[in-house]
Amino acid sequence: MRSVLGMRTRFGAAAIAGVVGLVTCLASPALAQGGGRGGQGGGPGGGMRGMMGDMFSSPVTTREIDLFTQVAGLTTDQKDTAKTLLEGYQEQFRAKSAKVQKEMEKVREKFQDTRDPSVWQDMRGSMQTFRAERKTMEEQFFSDFKAILTKEQVERWPLIERAHRRSRTMSRGMISGERVDLVEIMESSKFPAEVQATVLPALSEYEESLDRELITRNQAYDEVAEAFSQGSPQDGFAKAQDLMVKGRDASMRVRELNRKYARQISDSLPEEYKTPFDDSVKRASYPDVYRSTDADRMIAAAEKFTDLDQAQKDSLTALRENRARTLAGINEKLAAAITEREEKFDPRQMGQRFGGGRGGNAGRGGGGQGNNADDPIGALRRERRELDNAAEESLKKILTKEQVGRLPEDDDSGGDRRGGQRRGNTNQEI
């Protein structure tokens, strides 16, 4: 492991200053392409971007007003008032956010022109000020919102706080399975009301336990962000690396809590609902693993063709079933390999990644691409790509030329075929 001292020797104080400034600004989706909830964090792998938080995303959303309405039992008038308050708050927030983002864009352009990483230091003060203003605006909104509640509704305030914290900070997770929201999975399911009622005790206990862990984890993440913005660049970077160890431990506790209650809920569900629930948890835990591929979409589309003869139908069924069995084994190994990498990763290796030296694989802290020849994750991804390619070729042999022309085109949004990661809702409907 390359130490911070080694990194400073090789790249110099100016380079580290740039790293610190850049990472401080990674709280911004303008640079990081991060997201608020956005389907559990804007896609697979929260990593460093998730840890630093999404500073330019409004801390309160219209969607949350609907959530608070359910939790506190708001009347129609109260809900309308809350939305009016939120509109005023968001207008103020957007104005301050736009100002900082404009300043950040100028710094980014300056860096492109000069390649001097120290220019990012110009943003540190602005980001610190914006963080403080963002927090103040959030506190003011909730103070105003609380004022419109009845005494009975105020008694439910802890429930509102928990719902808000879960809604807005689950996406900050660093590791696979940490961003799973079991409450949302059950709420978005199509399970009958009487089935959902059987898991309410476990969900209530989960929500309370999760909130405690999120408070601890978020505090650890905030300490990392604060370390990057305080003191000298070298000291800030070294301190942040050590604090990230604490943050990762907190992340692991959230992940284990999700696993514990996912097992409890699954065990309490009637048999016919266990597999749909377990599959939804898998998709939420490893969205880049358990996802539809081009081959899946093509086979599904082909099976809907109305001009298939019986032989084609039988061949398509066999292709889909055989592929599903093979793919399930690959995905299981891939999820296990990603978990192993995450558990072995030492956050103090971040110096390697930012320094760009040997061994600085950008995927080592999470799902990553893992495309090195000797990397098991890369090998499994290649195996999955080859399975996809073989399935598409087999599909084209089953169909006529005219039917092949009606197949959907490859999805350009990313995925293994192009070496990228897909974004999307990790808590899919079940």
KETI-478259 format. One record per residue (C-alpha): residue in one letter; y, z, x. Coordinates in steps of 0.05 Angstrom, whole numbers, plus 32768, in hexadecimal, padded with zeros to 4 digits. Last residue first. Layout:
<nodes>
aYZX...
</nodes>
This chain:
<nodes>
i7F777F6E7CB4e7FBC7F557CC4q7FCC7F4F7D0Dn7FE87F897D34t7FF67F647D75n802C7F397D57g803C7F027D87r80497EEC7DCDr801A7EC37DF7q80117ECA7E41g80127E907E71g7FDF7E6C7E9Cr7FE57E2C7E75r7FA07E2B7E55d7F9E7E777E58g7FD47E807E24g80177E5F7E1As80407E4B7DDDd802F7E017DE4d7FF67E067DB2d7FC97DCA7DBDe7FCD7D977D85p7FAC7DA27D42l7F707D757D32r7F7E7D397D06g7F737D067D3Dv7F2E7D247D49q7F1D7D127D02e7F2E7CC87D0Ek7F047CC77D4Dt7EC97CE57D28l7EB87D2D7D32i7E7D7D4D7D55k7E8D7D307D9Ak7ED57D487D94l7EBD7D8F7D85s7E907D8F7DC3e7ECC7D7D7DEEe7EF67DB37DCEa7EC07DE67DD7a7EB87DD47E21n7F027DDB7E2Dd7F047E1E7E0Al7EC97E387E32e7EEA7E1F7E72r7F297E447E60r7F017E837E53e7EDE7E7E7E96r7F227E747EB7r7F3C7EB37E96l7EFE7ED87EADa7F087EC17EF5g7F517ED47EF3i7F407F1A7EDAp7F0A7F217F0Ed7F3B7F127F47d7F207EF07F85a7F3F7EAD7F76n7F817ECC7F63n7F967EBB7F1Bg7FA07F027F02q7FD07EF07ECBg7FE77F367EBFg7FC87F657E8Cg7FEA7FA07EACg80057FBB7EEDr7FE07F8C7F1Ag7FF87F4D7EF9a80337F3F7F26n80057F3C7F62g802D7F587F9Cg7FF27F577FCCr80197F378003g80647F407FFFg80927F2F7FC5g80BB7F6D7FCFf80BD7F7A7F85r80727F7A7F80q80657FA07FC0g80987FD67FAEm80767FDC7F6Bq803A7FF77F90r8054803C7F81p803D802F7F39d7FF480387F51f7FC680097F2Ck7F7E80207F27e7F82802F7EDCe7FA67FEE7ECDr7F747FC47EF4e7F3A7FE57ED1t7F597FDA7E8Di7F647F907E9Da7F1C7F897EB4a7F027FAB7E75a7F2B7F7C7E48l7F117F407E70k7EC97F587E6Be7ECE7F607E1Fn7EF27F1D7E1Ai7EBB7EF97E40g7E847F177E15a7EA87F077DD4l7EB47EC07DEDt7E6A7EB27DF6r7E597ECB7DB0a7E947EA77D90r7E827E667DB4n7E3C7E677D98e7E557E767D52r7E8C7E417D52l7E617E0A7D6Fa7E277E1A7D40t7E547E177D03l7E747DD67D1Bs7E2F7DB77D26d7E187DCB7CE0k7E577DAE7CC0q7E517D6E7CE8a7E097D657CD2q7E1D7D727C8Bd7E537D3C7C89l7E9B7D4F7C93d7ED07D2C7C68t7EF27D6A7C4Cf7F0B7D837C8Ek7F127DCF7C8Ce7EDE7DDA7CC3a7F087DAE7CF1a7F457DDB7CEAa7F1D7E197CFDi7EFE7DF47D39m7F437DDD7D50r7F637E217D49d7F2B7E447D6Ea7F2D7E107DA6d7F787E187DAEt7F6E7E637DB7s7F737E9C7D85r7F807EE07DA5y7F577F1A7DBDv7F697F187E06d7FB57F107E06p7FBB7F427DCEy7F937F787DF3s7F9E7FBA7DCFa7FB97F9C7D8Er7F827F697D8Bk7F4E7F9E7D99v7F6A7FCC7D64s7F677F937D31d7F1E7F867D44d7F0D7FCF7D3Af7F2D7FCE7CF5p7F0A7F8E7CDFt7EC87FAA7CFBk7ECD7FEE7CD8y7EE07FD57C93e7E9A7FC27C7Ae7E7D80047C92p7EAC80317C6Bl7EE2804E7C98s7EDD80957CB6d7EBE807F7CF8s7EF4804A7D01i7F2B807D7CF6q7F0E80AD7D28r7F0280767D5Ba7F49805C7D54y7F6080A57D59k7F4380AE7D9Er7F56806A7DB7n7F9F80727DA3l7FA180B77DC4e7F8380997E03r7FBA80647E06v7FF080987DFBr7FD380C37E32m7FCE80877E61s801880787E56a802A80BF7E69d800380B77EAAr802880757EB5g806A80987EACk805980CE7EDFv804580997F11m808580757EFFl80AC80B27F15d809380A87F5Cq80A9805F7F5Ca80EC80727F3Dk80F980A47F75a80ED806F7FAAf8119803C7F87g8152806C7F7Cd814E80857FC4q8153803E7FDFp818980287FAEs81B380667FBCg81BC80997F85q81B1808C7F3Bs81A2804D7F12f815A80437F25a814C808D7F1Ce8169808A7ED5a813A80527EC1v80FF80797EDCe811680B87EB9d811B80917E78y80D2807D7E80a80BC80C57E89q80E580D97E4Bn80C580A17E24r808080BA7E38t808C81027E24i80AC80EF7DE2l807580BC7DD6e803F80F07DE2r805C81207DAFd806480E77D7Dl801C80D17D86s800281167D74e802B81187D34e801880D17D20y7FCE80DB7D31e7FC9811A7D06s7FE780F37CCCl7FBA80B87CDAa7F7C80E47CDBp7F8E81047C99l7FA080C07C7Bv7F5D809F7C8Et7F3A80A57C4Ba7F79808F7C26q7F76804B7C47v7F3280407C26e7F4C80557BE2a7F8880277BE9p7F5B7FEB7BF6f7F5D7FCE7C3Dk7F8C7F937C46s7FA77FAE7C87s7FF17FB07C98e7FF77FFB7C8Bm7FB780097CB2i7FCD7FE37CEFe801380007CE9v7FF980477CECl7FC980357D25d8003801F7D50v7FE680017D90r80197FFC7DC8e7FF180267DF9g7FB27FFD7DF1s7FC07FD37E2Fi7FF17FF37E5Em803C7FFA7E67g805380107E22r809C80067E10s80877FE47DCFm807580277DB0t80BF80397DB6r80E2801F7D78s80B180277D3Fr809080667D5Ar80D280887D67h80EE80737D23a80B0808A7CFEr80B180CD7D22e80FB80D77D14i80F180C67CCAl80B680F77CC5p80E0812D7CE6w8117811F7CB2r80E9812E7C77e810F816E7C67v814D81437C65q812E811F7C2Ae812A81607C02k817281717C11t8188812C7BFBl819780F57C2Di81DA80D17C36a81F080FE7C70k81B080EF7C97f81C580A77C9Dd820980B97CB9s81E980E67CEEf81B480B17CFAf81E9807C7D07q821180AA7D34e81D480B97D5Fe81C5806F7D67m820D80607D79t820E80977DADk81CD807F7DCDr81E780387DD1e822880517DF0a820280787E26r81D6803D7E36f8213800E7E38t8236803B7E6Aq81FA803E7E97m81F17FF27E91s823A7FE67EA4g823580147EE0r81F67FF37EFAm820D7FAC7EEEd82347FA27F2Fq81F67FB87F54w81D77F767F40v82047F547F73s81DA7F757FAAp81A47F417FA1d81CD7F0C7FC5r81AF7EC97FB2t81F77EB07FB4d81FA7E7E7F7Bq81BF7E977F53f81D77EDE7F5Dk821C7ECD7F43e81FD7EAB7F06r81D57EEB7EF8v82147F157F01k823A7EEA7ED0e81FF7EEE7E9Em82007F3A7EA5e824A7F3C7E92k823C7F137E55q82017F407E44v822E7F7D7E4Ak82627F617E1Ba822E7F477DEAs820F7F8C7DE5k82517FAE7DD6a82607F7D7D9Er82187F7E7D85f82197FCA7D80q82587FCC7D57e823D7F997D26q81FB7FBE7D26y821C7FFF7D11g82437FDF7CD9e82047FBC7CC0l81DC7FFD7CC6l820D80237C9Bt82087FED7C65k81BC7FEF7C6Aa81BD803A7C61t81EA80337C24d81BB80007C05k817F802E7C12q81A380697BF3d81B480407BB5t816C80287BAEt815380707BB5l813680877BF7g80F080A67BF7a80F580C47C3Dv80BA80A07C5Dq80BB80617C33t810580577C37f810380687C81l80D4802D7C8Bd81007FFE7C63i813C80167C8De811080097CCAr810A7FC07CB9t81567FBC7CB8t81557FD27D01v8169800E7D2Ap816D80127D76s818B7FCB7D77s816A7FA37DAEf81967F9A7DEBm81797FD67E10d81307FC27E09g810D7FF97E30m810280047E7Am80B880117E6Fg80AF7FD17E48r80CD7FA67E7Em80A47FC97EB3g80637FBA7E90g80637FAC7E46g80277F7E7E49p80177F527E0Fg804C7F3D7DDEg80907F4E7DC4g80877F987DC1q805B7FA57D88g80677F6A7D5Bg80B17F637D68r80B97FAD7D74g80F57FA17D9Eg80EC7F687DCEg80EA7F577E17q80FF7F147E33a810E7F3A7E73l81527F1D7E83a81747F1B7E3Fp81417F4E7E28s81697F817E4Fa814A7FC07E6Cl813D7F927EA7c81847FA37EBCt816E7FE07EE3v81377FB67F01l816A7F857F1Bg81977FBA7F38v815E7FDD7F5Av81417F9D7F75g81857F867F8Ea81907FC77FB2i814B7FBF7FD0a815F7F7B7FEBa81A17F958006a817E7FCF802Ag81527FA08053f81167F758042r80E37F898077t80FB7FCE808Ar810C7FE08043m80C67FCB802Cg80A67FF48062l80CF8031804Dv80BB80258005s80738028801Cr80437FED801Cm800080008000
</nodes>
